[in-house]
Amino acid sequence: FLSAAETRRKVVYIAIKGSDTSADFLANFCMRSTPYNLKGPFVEGGTNMLWSHEGHSLVAQQLVTKIEMLVRNFILPQGYSITFVGHSLGGSLACACAIILRSRLATQSCANRDMQ
């Protein structure tokens, strides 16, 4: 992934690339729909379950592990919002990462309004 900050608007963009390596293509072929238990609902009153493409879910969980401390300790405390973007595989991963992170960071007061 790549990240870039727009300081004037206080936005951090996290961009995730599409399929590029043989590992990416293998992740694309793990197509079984699998559940992921969120730490909290994505929206108030929503479900705690995320159903997604198995390969994409596994890669998204690995990315969240790499991104979460940066978001928790530096991005949100500085008052920045976060926008995830991606193309193809990266688009799927961007959506899953945003949902997983939002559920994990729901206890931080700014997480619900600042993660897109």
C-alpha positions in Angstrom: 0.0 0.0 0.0 1.0 3.6 -0.4 -0.1 6.5 1.8 -0.2 10.2 1.1 -1.3 13.1 3.3 -3.0 16.3 2.2 -2.1 18.6 5.1 -4.3 21.5 4.1 -7.5 19.3 4.2 -6.1 17.0 6.9 -6.8 13.8 4.9 -4.6 10.7 4.6 -5.2 8.6 1.5 -4.3 4.9 1.7 -4.0 3.5 -1.8 -3.9 -0.2 -2.4 -2.7 -1.6 -5.8 -4.5 -4.1 -7.9 -3.3 -7.6 -8.8 0.4 -7.5 -9.7 2.2 -10.5 -8.3 1.6 -14.3 -8.4 0.5 -14.1 -4.8 -2.1 -11.5 -5.7 -3.5 -13.8 -8.4 -3.6 -16.7 -6.0 -5.6 -14.6 -3.6 -8.0 -13.8 -6.4 -8.6 -17.6 -6.9 -9.6 -18.2 -3.3 -13.2 -17.3 -4.0 -15.2 -19.0 -1.2 -17.4 -16.6 0.7 -16.1 -16.6 4.3 -17.2 -14.7 7.5 -15.1 -12.3 9.5 -16.2 -11.3 13.0 -15.9 -7.5 13.4 -15.1 -6.1 16.8 -18.1 -3.9 16.5 -20.7 -3.1 13.9 -19.7 -1.0 10.9 -22.8 1.2 11.5 -24.8 1.7 14.6 -27.4 -1.1 14.9 -25.6 -3.1 12.1 -24.2 -6.6 12.1 -20.8 -7.7 13.5 -20.3 -10.1 10.6 -18.5 -9.3 7.4 -18.9 -11.8 4.6 -16.3 -11.6 1.9 -14.1 -13.3 -0.7 -11.8 -15.6 1.2 -8.5 -14.6 -0.5 -9.3 -10.9 -0.2 -10.3 -11.3 3.4 -7.0 -12.9 4.3 -4.9 -10.2 2.6 -7.0 -7.4 4.1 -6.4 -8.8 7.6 -2.7 -8.8 6.9 -2.9 -5.2 5.6 -4.9 -4.0 8.6 -2.2 -5.5 10.9 0.3 -3.2 9.2 -1.9 -0.1 9.0 -3.7 -0.2 12.4 -0.9 1.2 14.6 -0.2 4.0 12.2 -3.8 5.0 12.1 -4.4 4.6 15.9 -1.3 6.3 17.1 -0.5 9.0 14.4 -3.3 9.7 11.9 -6.4 10.0 14.0 -4.8 11.7 17.0 -3.5 14.4 14.7 -7.1 15.1 13.5 -6.7 13.6 10.1 -9.5 11.7 8.3 -8.7 8.6 6.3 -9.8 7.7 2.7 -9.0 4.2 1.4 -8.8 3.8 -2.4 -7.8 1.0 -4.7 -8.3 -0.6 -8.1 -9.4 -4.1 -8.8 -8.0 -6.3 -6.1 -7.0 -3.1 -4.3 -10.5 -1.8 -4.4 -11.8 -4.9 -2.7 -9.0 -4.7 -0.1 -9.6 -1.0 0.5 -13.2 -1.6 1.3 -12.5 -4.5 3.6 -9.6 -2.7 5.4 -11.9 0.4 6.0 -14.6 -1.8 7.4 -12.3 -3.8 9.6 -10.4 -0.7 10.9 -13.6 1.2 11.6 -14.9 -1.6 13.7 -11.6 -1.9 15.6 -11.3 1.9 16.2 -14.9 2.6 17.1 -13.9 3.4 20.7 -11.8 6.3 19.4 -14.2 9.2 19.3 -13.2 10.4 15.8 -13.1 7.0 14.1 -16.8 6.9 13.2 -16.8 10.2 11.3 -13.3 10.2 9.9 -12.9 6.8 8.1 -14.3 6.5 4.6 
